[in-house]
Amino acid sequence: MGVVNVTPDSFSDGGRHLAPDAAIAHGRRLLDEGAHILDLGGESTAPGSRPITSEEELLRVEPVVRGLAHGGAVLSVDTYHAATAARCIELGARIVNDVSALRADPDMAAVVRDLGPVLVMMHAKDGPLP
């Protein structure tokens, strides 16, 4: 699995892949290096980071999902926003990686149930959860 963070405050890459073209190129590089799954995140979960809306998150991740959806990788979207998850699944994501473990958005369980992606429930200590 490779990680593609599309955030200005990513704790793992310092925001190097914020621009969609940079994020898509990074994802393709990870695939060339052997990744089979790409986990795309548009919101930092670093302690002290600020929460963002689903609309802002989609502005970051949707172009990247579009750019990578047909490149041979299984796409995972790292989000706790049901609207972001639903849109990314529509575009080809097959995994939802919910750092809130279904606690942040009451609609997430229905999105996962109805659209059928694999669900990963994570935990983020002191993350940006509302």
All heavy atoms as an XYZ file, in Angstrom:
943
protein
N       0.849     -1.178      0.000
C       0.000      0.000      0.000
C       0.886      1.230      0.000
O       1.868      1.287      0.733
C      -0.911      0.025      1.228
C      -1.732      1.313      1.316
S      -2.725      1.447      2.814
C      -4.137      0.492      2.348
N       0.512      2.173     -0.837
C       1.180      3.457     -0.843
C       0.219      4.527     -0.364
O      -0.995      4.398     -0.520
N       0.758      5.583      0.222
C      -0.051      6.677      0.756
C       0.156      7.919     -0.096
O       1.289      8.307     -0.367
C       0.325      6.955      2.227
C      -0.413      8.170      2.755
C       0.038      5.732      3.089
N      -0.962      8.515     -0.502
C      -0.928      9.760     -1.263
C      -1.721     10.789     -0.463
O      -2.947     10.739     -0.411
C      -1.540      9.584     -2.673
C      -1.494     10.905     -3.440
C      -0.822      8.476     -3.435
N      -1.012     11.686      0.197
C      -1.660     12.730      0.982
C      -1.774     13.994      0.151
O      -0.791     14.502     -0.369
C      -0.860     13.026      2.250
C      -1.022     11.935      3.268
O      -2.113     11.425      3.465
N       0.053     11.560      3.927
N      -2.997     14.489      0.038
C      -3.269     15.698     -0.726
C      -3.663     16.784      0.279
O      -4.787     17.272      0.287
C      -4.388     15.442     -1.765
C      -4.491     16.602     -2.742
C      -4.161     14.141     -2.514
N      -2.729     17.092      1.157
C      -2.972     18.058      2.228
C      -1.782     19.003      2.346
O      -0.642     18.591      2.138
C      -3.158     17.351      3.585
O      -1.947     16.705      3.952
C      -4.272     16.338      3.541
N      -2.043     20.256      2.697
C      -0.934     21.191      2.866
C      -0.139     20.925      4.145
O       1.008     21.341      4.261
C      -1.613     22.557      2.921
C      -2.999     22.274      3.389
C      -3.341     20.897      2.871
N      -0.750     20.217      5.089
C      -0.121     20.007      6.400
C       0.101     18.526      6.706
O       0.041     18.110      7.848
C      -0.976     20.644      7.496
C      -2.429     20.164      7.474
O      -2.832     19.485      6.510
O      -3.162     20.480      8.419
N       0.408     17.753      5.677
C       0.635     16.330      5.879
C       1.850     16.108      6.762
O       2.907     16.677      6.538
C       0.870     15.639      4.528
O       1.301     14.318      4.722
N       1.687     15.266      7.780
C       2.814     14.981      8.659
C       3.806     14.024      8.021
O       4.946     13.922      8.453
C       2.348     14.443     10.018
C       1.616     13.124      9.944
C       2.288     11.925     10.020
C       0.237     13.104      9.815
C       1.605     10.729      9.951
C      -0.459     11.897      9.745
C       0.231     10.718      9.812
N       3.397     13.319      6.953
C       4.310     12.343      6.357
C       5.090     12.887      5.168
O       6.175     12.403      4.878
C       3.547     11.080      5.931
O       2.659     11.370      4.881
N       4.542     13.891      4.462
C       5.286     14.399      3.300
C       5.364     15.918      3.239
O       5.877     16.471      2.271
C       4.717     13.839      1.997
C       3.301     14.302      1.701
O       2.925     15.422      2.110
O       2.559     13.554      1.056
N       4.840     16.592      4.245
C       4.969     18.036      4.307
C       4.224     18.796      3.226
O       4.542     19.940      2.931
N       3.220     18.186      2.601
C       2.430     18.865      1.596
C       3.020     18.836      0.199
O       2.588     19.591     -0.667
N       3.982     17.964     -0.058
C       4.639     17.914     -1.373
C       3.702     17.495     -2.497
O       4.001     17.724     -3.662
C       5.824     16.942     -1.345
C       6.988     17.452     -0.548
C       8.152     16.515     -0.660
N       7.708     15.165     -0.320
C       8.507     14.124     -0.203
N       9.783     14.253     -0.447
N       8.038     12.954      0.129
N       2.579     16.849     -2.176
C       1.697     16.332     -3.217
C       0.327     16.999     -3.196
O      -0.672     16.386     -3.574
C       1.566     14.814     -3.076
C       2.882     14.128     -3.032
N       3.327     13.451     -1.927
C       3.884     14.059     -3.933
C       4.533     12.978     -2.163
N       4.895     13.342     -3.369
N       0.283     18.256     -2.793
C      -0.995     18.974     -2.692
C      -1.618     19.207     -4.069
O      -2.819     19.050     -4.240
C      -0.802     20.308     -1.963
C      -2.054     21.152     -1.770
C      -3.115     20.394     -0.983
C      -1.705     22.460     -1.078
N      -0.829     19.552     -5.061
C      -1.355     19.779     -6.402
C      -1.777     18.443     -7.008
O      -1.066     17.446     -6.879
C      -0.302     20.444     -7.282
N      -2.939     18.400     -7.671
C      -3.406     17.128     -8.235
C      -2.379     16.439     -9.135
O      -2.202     15.224     -9.037
C      -4.660     17.519     -9.018
C      -5.170     18.730     -8.314
C      -3.934     19.469     -7.867
N      -1.713     17.179     -9.995
C      -0.717     16.556    -10.879
C       0.404     15.908    -10.091
O       0.870     14.821    -10.440
C      -0.132     17.586    -11.860
C      -1.134     17.998    -12.925
O      -2.167     17.309    -13.087
O      -0.878     19.017    -13.596
N       0.841     16.567     -9.016
C       1.906     16.009     -8.176
C       1.422     14.760     -7.454
O       2.152     13.770     -7.343
C       2.398     17.047     -7.166
N       0.179     14.786     -6.976
C      -0.374     13.629     -6.275
C      -0.552     12.444     -7.220
O      -0.239     11.300     -6.869
C      -1.709     13.997     -5.624
N      -1.030     12.709     -8.436
C      -1.214     11.636     -9.416
C       0.134     11.050     -9.805
O       0.304      9.827     -9.872
C      -1.997     12.151    -10.640
C      -3.443     12.481    -10.230
C      -1.973     11.133    -11.775
C      -4.203     13.316    -11.238
N       1.115     11.902    -10.026
C       2.457     11.419    -10.373
C       3.034     10.583     -9.237
O       3.649      9.535     -9.469
C       3.377     12.592    -10.705
N       2.838     11.020     -7.997
C       3.322     10.253     -6.840
C       2.624      8.894     -6.777
O       3.274      7.866     -6.544
C       3.081     11.049     -5.559
C       3.484     10.338     -4.316
N       4.773      9.914     -4.068
C       2.755      9.959     -3.235
C       4.827      9.308     -2.891
N       3.605      9.324     -2.366
N       1.314      8.876     -6.995
C       0.576      7.614     -6.993
C       1.075      6.664     -8.067
O       1.265      5.470     -7.817
N       1.318      7.176     -9.257
C       1.838      6.337    -10.344
C       3.234      5.811    -10.015
O       3.558      4.665    -10.335
C       1.838      7.112    -11.651
C       0.433      7.332    -12.164
C       0.409      8.061    -13.483
N      -0.963      8.211    -13.926
C      -1.406      9.230    -14.630
N      -0.585     10.201    -14.996
N      -2.672      9.287    -14.984
N       4.038      6.646     -9.376
C       5.378      6.208     -8.960
C       5.273      5.069     -7.929
O       6.006      4.079     -8.005
C       6.160      7.399     -8.393
C       7.611      7.140     -8.106
C       8.396      8.410     -7.765
N       7.696      9.385     -6.934
C       7.130     10.522     -7.368
N       7.159     10.831     -8.649
N       6.536     11.338     -6.538
N       4.350      5.204     -6.996
C       4.145      4.142     -6.005
C       3.710      2.841     -6.674
O       4.163      1.756     -6.297
C       3.126      4.577     -4.955
C       3.565      5.708     -4.032
C       2.383      6.227     -3.222
C       4.692      5.252     -3.110
N       2.857      2.936     -7.674
C       2.428      1.748     -8.420
C       3.613      1.121     -9.141
O       3.785     -0.103     -9.118
C       1.335      2.103     -9.421
C      -0.006      2.522     -8.834
C      -0.932      3.008     -9.942
C      -0.633      1.386     -8.049
N       4.435      1.955     -9.771
C       5.629      1.444    -10.464
C       6.585      0.750     -9.507
O       7.300     -0.174     -9.888
C       6.369      2.576    -11.182
C       5.622      3.102    -12.394
O       4.691      2.415    -12.880
O       5.965      4.218    -12.847
N       6.577      1.190     -8.243
C       7.464      0.611     -7.230
C       6.854     -0.623     -6.561
O       7.460     -1.200     -5.670
C       7.814      1.667     -6.184
C       8.670      2.789     -6.743
C       8.866      3.947     -5.771
O       8.272      3.925     -4.658
O       9.599      4.883     -6.130
N       5.633     -1.001     -6.961
C       5.054     -2.237     -6.465
C       3.817     -2.124     -5.605
O       3.286     -3.143     -5.148
N       3.325     -0.914     -5.358
C       2.098     -0.782     -4.565
C       0.916     -1.363     -5.334
O       0.849     -1.254     -6.554
C       1.831      0.682     -4.229
N      -0.005     -1.985     -4.620
C      -1.235     -2.508     -5.211
C      -2.446     -1.702     -4.758
O      -3.476     -1.716     -5.416
C      -1.441     -3.970     -4.837
C      -0.370     -4.861     -5.353
N      -0.293     -5.241     -6.667
C       0.684     -5.417     -4.734
C       0.762     -6.012     -6.837
N       1.374     -6.134     -5.673
N      -2.311     -1.036     -3.614
C      -3.372     -0.216     -3.045
C      -2.796      1.184     -2.843
O      -1.678      1.331     -2.362
C      -3.852     -0.775     -1.685
C      -4.389     -2.188     -1.830
C      -4.898      0.147     -1.058
C      -4.667     -2.877     -0.498
N      -3.586      2.200     -3.202
C      -3.219      3.582     -2.921
C      -4.261      4.165     -1.982
O      -5.456      4.143     -2.279
C      -3.158      4.410     -4.211
C      -2.094      4.003     -5.214
C      -2.201      4.879     -6.469
C      -0.688      4.106     -4.610
N      -3.817      4.653     -0.843
C      -4.697      5.265      0.144
C      -4.599      6.776     -0.029
O      -3.542      7.362      0.210
C      -4.272      4.841      1.556
C      -5.264      5.273      2.614
O      -6.472      5.028      2.435
O      -4.829      5.840      3.641
N      -5.702      7.400     -0.466
C      -5.722      8.828     -0.767
C      -6.377      9.594      0.364
O      -7.519      9.309      0.735
C      -6.509      9.084     -2.053
C      -6.157      8.215     -3.257
C      -7.111      8.485     -4.401
C      -4.727      8.449     -3.662
N      -5.664     10.569      0.901
C      -6.202     11.375      1.993
C      -6.173     12.852      1.680
O      -5.174     13.363      1.187
N      -7.269     13.548      1.966
C      -7.348     14.974      1.721
C      -7.405     15.811      2.972
O      -7.490     17.029      2.902
N      -7.347     15.161      4.136
C      -7.380     15.893      5.405
C      -6.337     15.299      6.333
O      -6.297     14.091      6.541
C      -8.762     15.780      6.050
C      -8.850     16.481      7.388
C     -10.252     16.488      7.971
O     -11.189     16.012      7.308
O     -10.402     16.965      9.098
N      -5.517     16.159      6.883
C      -4.493     15.692      7.810
C      -5.132     15.200      9.103
O      -6.079     15.800      9.606
C      -3.516     16.821      8.132
O      -2.573     16.389      9.090
N      -4.617     14.110      9.624
C      -5.057     13.612     10.933
C      -3.954     13.775     11.961
O      -4.000     13.163     13.021
C      -5.503     12.144     10.842
O      -4.448     11.374     10.279
C      -6.768     12.004     10.018
N      -2.970     14.605     11.654
C      -1.899     14.870     12.614
C      -2.494     15.557     13.837
O      -3.423     16.365     13.719
C      -0.840     15.761     11.976
N      -1.987     15.238     15.022
C      -2.494     15.916     16.221
C      -2.422     17.434     16.059
O      -1.430     17.977     15.586
C      -1.544     15.423     17.325
C      -1.088     14.082     16.829
C      -0.967     14.246     15.333
N      -3.532     18.098     16.387
C      -3.587     19.550     16.305
C      -3.992     20.096     14.953
O      -4.140     21.309     14.784
N      -4.196     19.227     13.952
C      -4.591     19.712     12.634
C      -6.045     20.172     12.675
O      -6.826     19.761     13.517
C      -4.393     18.634     11.573
O      -5.132     17.481     11.902
N      -6.395     21.036     11.719
C      -7.755     21.582     11.715
C      -8.670     20.734     10.842
O      -8.266     20.271      9.777
C      -7.747     23.024     11.244
C      -7.535     23.195      9.767
C      -7.788     24.648      9.307
N      -7.610     24.754      7.880
C      -8.527     24.443      6.981
N      -9.701     24.000      7.352
N      -8.278     24.574      5.683
N      -9.915     20.528     11.286
C     -10.864     19.782     10.467
C     -11.255     20.591      9.227
O     -11.228     21.822      9.249
C     -12.067     19.581     11.378
C     -11.828     20.340     12.613
C     -10.458     20.911     12.576
N     -11.609     19.894      8.150
C     -12.092     20.552      6.940
C     -13.441     19.961      6.557
O     -13.818     18.893      7.023
C     -11.084     20.428      5.771
C     -10.882     18.972      5.350
C      -9.768     21.103      6.120
C     -10.047     18.795      4.090
N     -14.148     20.666      5.698
C     -15.452     20.184      5.234
C     -15.261     19.116      4.156
O     -14.200     19.012      3.537
C     -16.281     21.339      4.636
O     -15.600     21.813      3.468
C     -16.483     22.464      5.641
N     -16.323     18.379      3.912
C     -16.301     17.402      2.830
C     -16.080     18.094      1.491
O     -15.378     17.568      0.617
C     -17.613     16.616      2.815
O     -17.622     15.687      1.767
N     -16.647     19.291      1.333
C     -16.480     20.024      0.074
C     -15.002     20.351     -0.175
O     -14.503     20.177     -1.296
C     -17.319     21.311      0.081
C     -18.806     21.075      0.061
C     -19.406     20.745      1.438
O     -18.724     20.918      2.475
O     -20.550     20.276      1.488
N     -14.323     20.820      0.845
C     -12.897     21.134      0.708
C     -12.090     19.858      0.453
O     -11.189     19.829     -0.384
C     -12.391     21.846      1.967
C     -10.958     22.304      1.874
C     -10.505     23.110      3.073
O     -11.323     23.433      3.963
O      -9.303     23.420      3.137
N     -12.442     18.798      1.160
C     -11.755     17.524      0.983
C     -11.932     17.005     -0.457
O     -10.971     16.540     -1.078
C     -12.296     16.519      1.996
C     -11.565     15.214      2.029
C     -12.113     14.306      3.109
O     -13.357     14.180      3.251
O     -11.292     13.705      3.820
N     -13.150     17.093     -0.980
C     -13.398     16.637     -2.348
C     -12.644     17.461     -3.385
O     -12.184     16.917     -4.394
C     -14.900     16.650     -2.655
C     -15.640     15.403     -2.218
C     -17.154     15.611     -2.310
C     -15.204     14.202     -3.023
N     -12.495     18.758     -3.148
C     -11.700     19.577     -4.069
C     -10.270     19.046     -4.163
O      -9.642     19.115     -5.209
C     -11.690     21.037     -3.619
C     -12.977     21.814     -3.847
C     -12.882     23.203     -3.209
C     -13.285     21.931     -5.336
N      -9.776     18.502     -3.071
C      -8.413     17.967     -3.043
C      -8.317     16.574     -3.649
O      -7.415     16.281     -4.422
C      -7.898     17.927     -1.608
C      -7.730     19.281     -0.971
C      -7.306     19.145      0.471
N      -7.213     20.444      1.130
C      -6.903     20.590      2.397
N      -6.653     19.526      3.160
N      -6.834     21.794      2.927
N      -9.238     15.677     -3.266
C      -9.065     14.268     -3.644
C      -9.754     13.852     -4.939
O      -9.286     12.921     -5.605
C      -9.477     13.295     -2.507
C      -8.635     13.509     -1.266
C     -10.952     13.373     -2.184
N     -10.842     14.518     -5.313
C     -11.569     14.065     -6.503
C     -10.704     14.043     -7.761
O     -10.714     13.049     -8.495
C     -12.835     14.889     -6.729
C     -13.660     14.350     -7.873
C     -15.030     14.974     -7.990
O     -15.540     15.577     -7.022
O     -15.614     14.841     -9.084
N      -9.915     15.099     -8.045
C      -9.089     15.016     -9.253
C      -8.052     13.900     -9.193
O      -7.694     13.305    -10.217
C      -8.402     16.380     -9.341
C      -8.896     17.201     -8.231
C      -9.804     16.374     -7.378
N      -7.602     13.570     -8.008
C      -6.605     12.507     -7.848
C      -7.257     11.146     -8.057
O      -6.707     10.274     -8.726
C      -5.912     12.612     -6.471
C      -4.866     11.520     -6.315
C      -5.293     14.001     -6.299
N      -8.453     10.957     -7.511
C      -9.183      9.708     -7.742
C      -9.439      9.545     -9.239
O      -9.199      8.465     -9.808
C     -10.514      9.671     -6.952
C     -11.341      8.455     -7.338
C     -10.252      9.677     -5.449
N      -9.876     10.606     -9.890
C     -10.121     10.543    -11.343
C      -8.838     10.164    -12.092
O      -8.887      9.391    -13.045
C     -10.623     11.884    -11.862
C     -12.036     12.193    -11.506
C     -12.434     13.555    -12.107
N     -13.759     13.939    -11.719
C     -14.870     13.520    -12.303
N     -14.815     12.676    -13.296
N     -16.048     13.937    -11.888
N      -7.712     10.718    -11.670
C      -6.453     10.478    -12.352
C      -5.865      9.103    -12.132
O      -5.051      8.637    -12.928
N      -6.259      8.456    -11.031
C      -5.667      7.161    -10.688
C      -6.645      5.986    -10.775
O      -6.230      4.835    -10.679
C      -5.076      7.211     -9.274
C      -3.885      8.142     -9.085
C      -3.544      8.284     -7.605
C      -2.685      7.643     -9.865
N      -7.924      6.268    -10.966
C      -8.949      5.223    -10.891
C      -8.760      4.102    -11.900
O      -9.168      2.977    -11.644
C     -10.336      5.832    -11.052
N      -8.142      4.362    -13.017
C      -8.015      3.332    -14.040
C      -6.560      2.968    -14.305
O      -6.219      2.517    -15.388
C      -8.729      3.779    -15.314
C     -10.168      4.104    -15.069
N     -11.106      3.146    -14.745
C     -10.826      5.274    -15.038
C     -12.270      3.721    -14.536
N     -12.130      5.015    -14.706
N      -5.720      3.145    -13.285
C      -4.298      2.875    -13.452
C      -3.843      1.549    -12.884
O      -2.649      1.296    -12.771
N      -4.765      0.689    -12.495
C      -4.391     -0.632    -12.025
C      -4.320     -0.784    -10.522
O      -4.116     -1.882    -10.023
N      -4.502      0.288     -9.784
C      -4.436      0.193     -8.317
C      -5.827      0.054     -7.728
O      -6.811      0.506     -8.304
C      -3.786      1.438     -7.728
N      -5.890     -0.544     -6.572
C      -7.091     -0.494     -5.753
C      -6.991      0.827     -4.987
O      -5.992      1.085     -4.317
C      -7.154     -1.690     -4.783
C      -8.308     -1.529     -3.811
C      -7.264     -2.993     -5.554
N      -8.016      1.664     -5.110
C      -7.991      2.956     -4.435
C      -8.758      2.897     -3.127
O      -9.873      2.380     -3.057
C      -8.591      4.045     -5.325
C      -7.859      4.349     -6.617
C      -8.538      5.493     -7.349
C      -6.400      4.672     -6.363
N      -8.136      3.460     -2.115
C      -8.721      3.609     -0.794
C      -8.843      5.104     -0.529
O      -7.908      5.858     -0.810
C      -7.790      2.966      0.239
O      -8.159      3.322      1.560
N      -9.969      5.548     -0.001
C     -10.114      6.948      0.364
C     -10.127      7.051      1.882
O     -10.877      6.358      2.565
C     -11.364      7.600     -0.273
C     -12.639      6.901      0.130
C     -11.405      9.081      0.033
N      -9.219      7.868      2.390
C      -9.051      8.083      3.828
C      -9.916      9.280      4.212
O      -9.522     10.426      3.986
C      -7.567      8.339      4.096
C      -7.259      8.552      5.562
O      -8.175      8.840      6.351
O      -6.075      8.451      5.918
N     -11.105      9.009      4.735
C     -12.042     10.075      5.071
C     -12.997      9.621      6.154
O     -13.259      8.428      6.302
C     -12.847     10.523      3.836
O     -13.671     11.650      4.188
C     -13.712      9.408      3.284
N     -13.523     10.588      6.897
C     -14.632     10.287      7.801
C     -15.901     10.999      7.343
O     -16.921     10.953      8.016
C     -14.285     10.636      9.259
C     -13.910     12.077      9.499
C     -14.881     13.054      9.684
C     -12.579     12.452      9.564
C     -14.532     14.372      9.907
C     -12.222     13.762      9.794
C     -13.206     14.725      9.967
O     -12.851     16.030     10.189
N     -15.852     11.625      6.169
C     -17.007     12.308      5.588
C     -17.747     11.357      4.641
O     -17.178     10.894      3.648
C     -16.572     13.532      4.794
C     -15.952     14.615      5.612
N     -16.691     15.440      6.436
C     -14.663     15.010      5.734
C     -15.886     16.296      7.024
N     -14.643     16.057      6.615
N     -19.007     11.099      4.921
C     -19.792     10.191      4.086
C     -19.907     10.695      2.649
O     -19.834      9.901      1.704
C     -21.180      9.992      4.696
N     -20.092     11.991      2.459
C     -20.227     12.528      1.104
C     -18.949     12.326      0.296
O     -19.004     11.996     -0.888
C     -20.602     14.007      1.152
N     -17.801     12.509      0.934
C     -16.525     12.274      0.250
C     -16.408     10.803     -0.113
O     -16.033     10.461     -1.241
C     -15.342     12.691      1.140
O     -15.428     14.088      1.418
C     -14.013     12.394      0.473
N     -16.726      9.937      0.823
C     -16.636      8.498      0.563
C     -17.543      8.105     -0.598
O     -17.115      7.398     -1.521
C     -17.001      7.715      1.814
N     -18.784      8.565     -0.587
C     -19.735      8.197     -1.636
C     -19.243      8.655     -3.006
O     -19.277      7.888     -3.973
C     -21.110      8.789     -1.332
N     -18.776      9.880     -3.102
C     -18.314     10.390     -4.395
C     -17.090      9.625     -4.877
O     -16.984      9.276     -6.056
C     -17.997     11.888     -4.288
C     -17.532     12.485     -5.581
C     -18.646     12.464     -6.617
N     -18.144     13.011     -7.862
C     -18.427     12.534     -9.054
N     -19.258     11.507     -9.176
N     -17.928     13.066    -10.126
N     -16.160      9.341     -3.994
C     -14.956      8.614     -4.392
C     -15.268      7.183     -4.808
O     -14.667      6.655     -5.752
C     -13.914      8.661     -3.277
S     -13.208     10.317     -3.046
N     -16.240      6.556     -4.153
C     -16.666      5.211     -4.558
C     -17.280      5.278     -5.957
O     -16.997      4.435     -6.807
C     -17.652      4.619     -3.527
C     -16.937      4.362     -2.205
C     -18.270      3.330     -4.066
C     -17.873      4.154     -1.029
N     -18.095      6.290     -6.208
C     -18.680      6.468     -7.542
C     -17.595      6.581     -8.612
O     -17.766      6.124     -9.732
C     -19.548      7.724     -7.588
C     -20.831      7.639     -6.828
C     -21.546      8.981     -6.745
O     -21.080      9.967     -7.358
O     -22.572      9.045     -6.050
N     -16.468      7.193     -8.250
C     -15.366      7.409     -9.198
C     -14.405      6.224     -9.295
O     -13.500      6.245    -10.115
C     -14.590      8.670     -8.807
C     -15.366      9.974     -8.933
C     -14.578     11.127     -8.325
C     -15.710     10.251    -10.390
N     -14.581      5.210     -8.424
C     -13.749      4.022     -8.546
C     -13.013      3.566     -7.307
O     -12.355      2.530     -7.333
N     -13.110      4.314     -6.201
C     -12.472      3.842     -4.961
C     -13.186      2.584     -4.488
O     -14.410      2.460     -4.615
C     -12.521      4.920     -3.882
N     -12.421      1.649     -3.944
C     -13.001      0.375     -3.494
C     -12.873      0.154     -1.993
O     -13.391     -0.827     -1.458
C     -12.340     -0.775     -4.249
C     -12.706     -0.691     -5.728
C     -12.063     -1.689     -6.634
N     -11.730     -2.968     -6.079
C     -10.806     -3.768     -6.600
N     -10.130     -3.405     -7.676
N     -10.542     -4.937     -6.049
N     -12.170      1.056     -1.315
C     -11.973      0.945      0.137
C     -12.263      2.306      0.763
O     -11.858      3.337      0.224
C     -10.529      0.527      0.481
C     -10.186     -0.822     -0.147
C     -10.307      0.498      2.001
C      -8.705     -1.189     -0.045
N     -12.944      2.303      1.908
C     -13.093      3.501      2.730
C     -12.304      3.262      4.003
O     -12.517      2.272      4.704
C     -14.574      3.800      3.057
C     -14.685      4.924      4.074
C     -15.343      4.137      1.786
N     -11.378      4.161      4.268
C     -10.520      4.110      5.444
C     -10.979      5.234      6.371
O     -10.574      6.383      6.206
C      -9.064      4.296      4.993
C      -8.083      4.281      6.133
O      -8.426      3.975      7.260
N      -6.848      4.625      5.825
N     -11.859      4.915      7.316
C     -12.484      5.918      8.187
C     -11.733      6.010      9.503
O     -11.828      5.134     10.353
C     -13.948      5.555      8.413
C     -14.703      6.582      9.241
O     -14.077      7.460      9.875
O     -15.944      6.504      9.262
N     -11.009      7.106      9.668
C     -10.180      7.291     10.855
C     -11.024      7.479     12.117
O     -10.521      7.346     13.222
C      -9.183      8.461     10.650
C      -9.885      9.794     10.654
C      -8.072      8.412     11.662
N     -12.316      7.755     11.940
C     -13.184      7.925     13.108
C     -13.863      6.630     13.525
O     -14.611      6.623     14.495
C     -14.260      8.980     12.826
O     -15.346      8.431     12.097
N     -13.651      5.564     12.782
C     -14.317      4.280     13.059
C     -15.840      4.443     13.083
O     -16.524      3.925     13.959
C     -13.791      3.645     14.340
N     -16.366      5.200     12.117
C     -17.799      5.451     11.927
C     -18.417      6.364     12.985
O     -19.635      6.461     13.087
C     -18.598      4.142     11.846
C     -18.229      3.188     10.729
C     -19.078      1.920     10.821
C     -18.379      3.844      9.358
N     -17.607      7.070     13.760
C     -18.150      7.923     14.818
C     -18.416      9.358     14.378
O     -19.246     10.034     14.973
C     -17.202      7.956     16.024
C     -17.088      6.622     16.730
C     -16.011      6.649     17.776
N     -14.757      6.947     17.061
C     -13.696      7.502     17.608
N     -13.696      7.817     18.863
N     -12.622      7.731     16.894
N     -17.725      9.862     13.370
C     -17.801     11.289     13.035
C     -19.004     11.660     12.186
O     -19.561     12.740     12.354
C     -16.521     11.728     12.336
N     -19.398     10.818     11.252
C     -20.482     11.153     10.328
C     -21.546     10.064     10.411
O     -21.303      8.913     10.042
C     -19.936     11.260      8.901
C     -20.950     11.797      7.905
O     -22.166     11.576      8.098
O     -20.521     12.432      6.926
N     -22.735     10.413     10.879
C     -23.775      9.394     11.053
C     -24.223      8.739      9.746
O     -24.845      7.679      9.779
C     -24.923     10.160     11.708
C     -24.661     11.592     11.444
C     -23.181     11.747     11.284
N     -23.893      9.333      8.605
C     -24.285      8.764      7.319
C     -23.266      7.780      6.745
O     -23.550      7.108      5.746
C     -24.526      9.887      6.297
C     -25.693     10.769      6.691
O     -26.649     10.255      7.315
O     -25.644     11.978      6.382
N     -22.092      7.689      7.349
C     -21.037      6.845      6.779
C     -21.428      5.365      6.755
O     -21.175      4.672      5.762
C     -19.718      7.021      7.529
C     -18.568      6.218      6.932
S     -18.079      6.748      5.287
C     -16.872      7.993      5.726
N     -22.031      4.870      7.801
C     -22.399      3.443      7.834
C     -23.349      3.103      6.689
O     -23.208      2.056      6.041
C     -23.017      3.081      9.184
N     -24.304      3.981      6.396
C     -25.242      3.735      5.301
C     -24.542      3.783      3.946
O     -24.837      2.970      3.064
C     -26.383      4.748      5.338
N     -23.594      4.701      3.773
C     -22.841      4.771      2.517
C     -22.094      3.468      2.288
O     -22.143      2.879      1.209
C     -21.870      5.979      2.525
C     -20.829      5.859      1.427
C     -22.650      7.278      2.385
N     -21.425      3.003      3.314
C     -20.655      1.760      3.196
C     -21.589      0.576      2.951
O     -21.340     -0.263      2.083
C     -19.778      1.551      4.454
C     -19.140      0.184      4.455
C     -18.722      2.644      4.529
N     -22.682      0.529      3.685
C     -23.649     -0.564      3.505
C     -24.237     -0.553      2.088
O     -24.303     -1.584      1.426
C     -24.769     -0.438      4.536
C     -25.826     -1.546      4.424
C     -27.095     -1.221      5.187
N     -27.737     -0.065      4.571
C     -28.254      0.962      5.269
N     -28.227      0.964      6.577
N     -28.808      1.977      4.635
N     -24.630      0.616      1.629
C     -25.339      0.706      0.353
C     -24.423      0.600     -0.865
O     -24.833      0.079     -1.897
C     -26.123      2.013      0.274
C     -27.246      2.080      1.305
O     -27.596      1.033      1.900
O     -27.752      3.198      1.539
N     -23.197      1.098     -0.770
C     -22.306      1.123     -1.923
C     -21.289     -0.015     -1.928
O     -20.666     -0.276     -2.948
C     -21.615      2.482     -2.037
C     -22.571      3.670     -2.211
C     -21.788      4.970     -2.290
C     -23.446      3.485     -3.438
N     -21.111     -0.675     -0.791
C     -20.348     -1.909     -0.740
C     -18.834     -1.886     -0.777
O     -18.237     -2.913     -1.084
N     -18.169     -0.785     -0.428
C     -16.709     -0.852     -0.409
C     -16.220     -1.647      0.800
O     -16.985     -1.899      1.738
C     -16.295      0.613     -0.249
C     -17.386      1.179      0.608
C     -18.644      0.505      0.074
N     -14.972     -2.028      0.759
C     -14.324     -2.573      1.957
C     -14.230     -1.420      2.943
O     -13.970     -0.277      2.560
C     -12.921     -3.118      1.617
C     -12.150     -3.477      2.873
C     -13.030     -4.300      0.674
N     -14.430     -1.682      4.218
C     -14.353     -0.645      5.246
C     -13.197     -0.955      6.187
O     -13.095     -2.059      6.717
C     -15.655     -0.567      6.044
C     -15.644      0.358      7.262
C     -15.447      1.815      6.837
C     -16.934      0.184      8.062
N     -12.349      0.045      6.378
C     -11.283     -0.023      7.376
C     -11.633      1.027      8.427
O     -11.846      2.189      8.096
C      -9.896      0.293      6.755
C      -8.829      0.304      7.825
C      -9.572     -0.698      5.649
N     -11.719      0.606      9.672
C     -12.030      1.546     10.750
C     -10.757      1.797     11.548
O     -10.194      0.875     12.127
C     -13.148      0.995     11.639
C     -14.445      0.860     10.884
S     -15.899      0.556     11.898
C     -15.508     -0.967     12.702
N     -10.345      3.052     11.524
C      -9.088      3.442     12.156
C      -9.383      4.259     13.412
O     -10.516      4.620     13.706
C      -8.262      4.290     11.174
C      -7.911      3.581      9.896
S      -6.652      2.342     10.105
C      -5.255      3.368     10.512
N      -8.301      4.608     14.097
C      -8.375      5.459     15.269
C      -7.276      6.497     15.172
O      -6.135      6.161     14.848
C      -8.182      4.637     16.553
C      -7.962      5.472     17.757
N      -8.971      6.197     18.334
C      -6.854      5.736     18.469
C      -8.484      6.865     19.381
N      -7.204      6.587     19.480
N      -7.612      7.756     15.405
C      -6.612      8.821     15.400
C      -6.649      9.528     16.752
O      -7.650     10.130     17.113
C      -6.888      9.815     14.285
N      -5.589      9.431     17.472
C      -5.513     10.103     18.769
C      -5.383     11.597     18.535
O      -4.490     12.057     17.832
C      -4.305      9.591     19.548
C      -4.204     10.195     20.917
C      -3.010      9.606     21.659
C      -2.990     10.084     23.012
N      -2.485     10.708     23.853
N      -6.301     12.373     19.098
C      -6.267     13.825     19.015
C      -6.307     14.339     17.591
O      -5.751     15.377     17.280
C      -5.024     14.384     19.727
C      -4.952     13.986     21.185
O      -6.023     13.891     21.818
O      -3.851     13.760     21.679
N      -6.957     13.604     16.693
C      -7.061     14.036     15.297
C      -8.081     15.139     15.137
O      -8.624     15.650     16.117
N      -8.393     15.521     13.907
C      -9.243     16.681     13.652
C     -10.738     16.395     13.684
O     -11.509     17.142     13.122
C      -8.820     17.061     12.231
C      -8.525     15.761     11.598
C      -7.862     14.937     12.688
N     -11.134     15.324     14.311
C     -12.557     14.962     14.293
C     -13.403     16.057     14.906
O     -13.023     16.658     15.897
C     -12.770     13.649     15.044
C     -12.002     12.461     14.486
C     -12.252     11.232     15.337
C     -12.378     12.188     13.056
N     -14.571     16.292     14.308
C     -15.451     17.347     14.829
C     -16.015     16.980     16.190
O     -16.028     15.862     16.587
C     -16.546     17.419     13.775
C     -16.494     16.179     12.989
C     -15.113     15.618     13.174
